[in-house]
């Protein structure tokens, strides 16, 4: 006979909240597992009345969506939590933001209108800073990349090396000049790569696109690229990203370069 846990079942989920948070500065090196541990501690410190799974090892009901790779900054990470008691989303946002370290900042918290949050996130908008690259050279490389039908690149995964088509995921790409920052050497060159990348399986990341630019156009930054995810959301017919937390996504289009 199967064993069942002692005691009553956990309280049901009465409210679902969707959260947008950031990974900034040095906290971009936080792995997804590290963030999950920090977020669960923040939930306890903020006294958020979480709903829990049943069974012998109950877990707080948290659903993560498309976490950014370790080492990549982001202004648009998303998750959903289930609560056992109804709360004011604005109060939960403030309490969680205060309980997390600077750099892991909670920007928005809204009540779920139902459905799947993952189904409202189809693509990401990226800003990739490329030290040692001139804007005209990047623009030429982007044009060469976009002209290809496929751009195979290799990535090392848990089960070994795998070929991906970096071109298939790119909805839009453009180059622009960047102004030097305080950490740059005098006269340093730098360009910005703007990307809108569709979420595929396996995911195509900015470094995969950079590998593609290297293979088709010989583009080679002089220092590690600095990638920041600016937005995630649904793609509309015009190729714009729509805010996944907006009640009326048609009114929340975010244009890309």
C-alpha positions as CSV (number, residue, x, y, z in Angstrom):
1,X,0.0,0.0,0.0
2,X,1.3,3.4,-0.9
3,X,2.2,5.7,2.0
4,X,0.6,9.1,2.4
5,X,2.1,12.0,4.4
6,X,0.7,12.6,7.9
7,X,-1.4,15.6,8.5
8,X,-3.9,17.6,6.4
9,X,-3.1,18.5,2.8
10,X,-1.5,21.9,2.2
11,X,-3.9,24.9,1.6
12,X,-4.9,25.3,-2.0
13,X,-3.6,28.0,-4.3
14,X,-6.0,31.0,-4.2
15,X,-3.9,33.5,-6.2
16,X,-1.2,33.5,-8.8
17,X,1.2,36.4,-9.2
18,X,3.5,37.0,-12.2
19,X,6.9,38.6,-11.5
20,X,9.4,40.4,-13.7
21,X,12.9,40.7,-12.2
22,X,16.4,41.7,-13.3
23,X,20.0,40.3,-13.2
24,X,22.3,43.3,-13.2
25,X,26.0,44.0,-12.6
26,X,27.9,41.3,-10.9
27,X,24.6,39.4,-10.2
28,X,24.5,38.4,-13.9
29,X,27.0,35.7,-12.9
30,X,24.3,34.1,-10.7
31,X,23.2,30.7,-12.0
32,X,19.6,29.8,-12.2
33,X,20.0,27.4,-9.3
34,X,21.6,30.2,-7.2
35,X,18.8,32.6,-8.0
36,X,16.2,30.0,-7.1
37,X,17.7,29.5,-3.7
38,X,18.0,33.3,-3.2
39,X,14.4,33.8,-4.3
40,X,13.0,31.2,-1.9
41,X,14.9,32.8,1.0
42,X,13.5,36.2,-0.1
43,X,10.0,34.7,0.0
44,X,10.5,33.6,3.6
45,X,12.0,36.9,4.7
46,X,9.2,38.8,3.0
47,X,6.6,36.5,4.7
48,X,4.8,35.8,1.4
49,X,2.1,33.2,2.1
50,X,3.2,30.6,-0.4
51,X,1.1,27.7,-1.5
52,X,3.0,24.4,-1.4
53,X,3.0,21.1,-3.3
54,X,1.7,18.0,-1.6
55,X,3.7,14.9,-0.7
56,X,6.6,14.1,1.6
57,X,8.8,17.0,0.4
58,X,6.6,20.0,-0.1
59,X,8.0,22.8,-2.3
60,X,6.7,26.4,-2.8
61,X,4.8,26.7,-6.0
62,X,7.1,28.7,-8.2
63,X,7.3,28.4,-12.0
64,X,10.3,29.8,-13.8
65,X,10.2,30.8,-17.5
66,X,13.2,30.9,-19.8
67,X,16.0,31.9,-17.4
68,X,18.9,33.8,-19.0
69,X,22.3,32.0,-19.2
70,X,24.8,32.4,-16.4
71,X,26.9,35.5,-17.1
72,X,24.2,37.3,-19.1
73,X,22.5,40.4,-17.7
74,X,18.7,40.8,-18.1
75,X,16.1,43.4,-17.6
76,X,13.2,40.9,-18.2
77,X,13.2,37.6,-16.3
78,X,9.9,36.1,-15.4
79,X,8.4,33.7,-12.9
80,X,5.0,32.9,-11.4
81,X,4.2,32.1,-7.8
82,X,1.1,30.5,-6.2
83,X,-0.2,32.0,-2.9
84,X,-2.3,30.3,-0.2
85,X,-3.7,33.8,0.9
86,X,-4.6,36.7,-1.4
87,X,-2.2,39.6,-1.3
88,X,-1.7,43.0,-2.8
89,X,0.7,42.5,-5.8
90,X,2.3,45.9,-5.2
91,X,3.0,45.0,-1.6
92,X,4.5,41.6,-2.6
93,X,6.7,43.3,-5.2
94,X,8.1,45.8,-2.6
95,X,8.7,43.2,0.0
96,X,10.5,40.8,-2.4
97,X,12.6,43.6,-3.8
98,X,13.7,44.6,-0.4
99,X,14.6,41.0,0.5
100,X,16.8,40.4,-2.6
101,X,20.3,41.7,-3.1
102,X,20.8,44.8,-5.3
103,X,21.1,43.6,-8.9
104,X,18.3,41.0,-8.4
105,X,15.6,43.6,-8.6
106,X,11.8,43.0,-8.7
107,X,10.4,45.4,-11.2
108,X,6.8,44.2,-11.6
109,X,4.3,42.0,-9.9
110,X,0.8,41.5,-11.3
111,X,-2.0,39.0,-10.7
112,X,-2.3,36.3,-13.3
113,X,-5.2,36.6,-15.6
114,X,-5.0,32.8,-16.3
115,X,-3.5,30.7,-18.9
116,X,0.2,29.9,-19.2
117,X,2.9,32.5,-18.8
118,X,5.3,30.5,-20.9
119,X,2.8,30.7,-23.8
120,X,3.1,34.5,-23.7
121,X,6.8,34.4,-24.2
122,X,8.0,33.6,-27.7
123,X,11.1,35.7,-28.3
124,X,13.7,37.9,-26.6
125,X,15.2,41.3,-27.5
126,X,19.0,41.5,-26.8
127,X,21.6,44.3,-26.7
128,X,25.1,42.9,-27.2
129,X,28.1,45.2,-26.7
130,X,31.1,44.2,-28.8
131,X,34.4,45.8,-27.8
132,X,36.9,46.4,-30.5
133,X,34.3,46.3,-33.3
134,X,33.5,49.2,-35.6
135,X,29.8,49.8,-36.4
136,X,30.4,49.6,-40.2
137,X,32.1,46.2,-39.9
138,X,29.3,44.9,-37.7
139,X,26.7,46.2,-40.1
140,X,28.4,44.4,-43.0
141,X,28.7,41.2,-40.9
142,X,25.0,41.4,-39.9
143,X,24.0,41.8,-43.6
144,X,26.0,38.7,-44.6
145,X,24.5,36.7,-41.7
146,X,20.9,37.7,-42.6
147,X,21.5,36.8,-46.2
148,X,22.2,33.2,-45.3
149,X,19.5,30.5,-45.3
150,X,21.2,28.6,-42.5
151,X,24.1,29.3,-40.3
152,X,25.2,26.2,-38.4
153,X,27.1,26.6,-35.2
154,X,28.4,24.1,-32.7
155,X,27.7,24.3,-28.9
156,X,28.9,22.0,-26.1
157,X,25.9,20.7,-24.2
158,X,25.5,18.2,-21.3
159,X,25.1,15.3,-23.8
160,X,28.0,16.5,-26.0
161,X,28.5,18.8,-28.9
162,X,25.5,19.7,-31.0
163,X,24.9,21.7,-34.2
164,X,22.4,24.5,-34.1
165,X,21.0,26.8,-36.8
166,X,21.7,30.3,-35.5
167,X,20.0,31.9,-38.5
168,X,16.6,30.2,-38.0
169,X,16.0,31.9,-34.7
170,X,16.9,35.4,-35.6
171,X,13.9,37.6,-36.3
172,X,15.8,40.8,-36.7
173,X,19.3,42.1,-36.3
174,X,20.9,45.5,-36.6
175,X,24.2,47.3,-35.8
176,X,24.7,50.7,-34.1
177,X,27.7,52.6,-32.8
178,X,28.3,52.8,-29.0
179,X,29.9,55.5,-26.9
180,X,32.9,54.4,-24.8
181,X,32.4,53.6,-21.2
182,X,34.5,54.5,-18.2
183,X,36.2,51.1,-18.3
184,X,37.2,51.4,-22.0
185,X,40.7,52.4,-23.1
186,X,41.1,55.9,-24.7
187,X,40.0,55.7,-28.3
188,X,38.5,52.2,-27.9
189,X,36.1,51.1,-30.6
190,X,32.8,49.5,-29.7
191,X,29.6,48.6,-31.6
192,X,26.2,47.4,-30.4
193,X,24.4,44.4,-31.9
194,X,20.6,44.5,-31.5
195,X,18.8,41.2,-31.8
196,X,15.3,39.8,-31.7
197,X,15.6,36.0,-31.3
198,X,12.8,33.5,-31.4
199,X,12.7,30.9,-28.6
200,X,13.4,27.6,-30.2
201,X,14.4,24.2,-28.8
202,X,17.3,24.1,-28.1
203,X,17.5,27.8,-27.4
204,X,19.7,30.0,-29.7
205,X,21.7,32.4,-27.5
206,X,23.5,35.6,-28.3
207,X,26.9,33.8,-28.2
208,X,25.5,31.4,-30.8
209,X,24.7,34.4,-33.1
210,X,28.2,35.7,-32.5
211,X,29.6,32.3,-33.5
212,X,27.6,32.6,-36.6
213,X,28.9,36.1,-37.4
214,X,32.4,34.8,-36.9
215,X,31.9,31.9,-39.3
216,X,30.2,33.8,-42.1
217,X,31.9,37.2,-41.8
218,X,35.0,36.7,-39.7
219,X,33.8,39.1,-37.0
220,X,35.9,38.9,-33.9
221,X,35.5,41.2,-30.9
222,X,38.8,42.0,-29.0
223,X,37.2,41.3,-25.6
224,X,34.2,39.2,-24.3
225,X,30.9,40.5,-25.5
226,X,28.5,41.9,-23.0
227,X,24.9,40.7,-23.6
228,X,21.8,42.1,-21.9
229,X,18.3,40.8,-22.4
230,X,16.0,43.8,-22.7
231,X,12.6,42.2,-23.1
232,X,10.7,39.0,-23.6
233,X,7.2,38.5,-25.0
234,X,4.9,37.5,-27.8
235,X,5.7,38.4,-31.4
236,X,3.0,40.2,-33.2
237,X,2.5,40.3,-37.0
238,X,4.9,43.2,-37.3
239,X,7.7,41.4,-35.5
240,X,7.3,43.5,-32.3
241,X,7.5,42.1,-28.8
242,X,4.4,42.4,-26.6
243,X,4.7,42.7,-22.8
244,X,3.7,39.3,-21.4
245,X,2.4,40.9,-18.1
246,X,0.2,43.6,-19.8
247,X,-3.5,43.1,-19.5
248,X,-3.9,44.4,-23.0
249,X,-0.8,43.2,-24.9
250,X,-1.9,45.1,-28.1
251,X,-1.2,48.3,-26.2
252,X,2.2,47.3,-24.9
253,X,4.2,46.7,-28.1
254,X,8.0,47.2,-27.7
255,X,9.8,48.2,-30.9
256,X,13.2,46.9,-31.6
257,X,16.1,48.4,-33.6
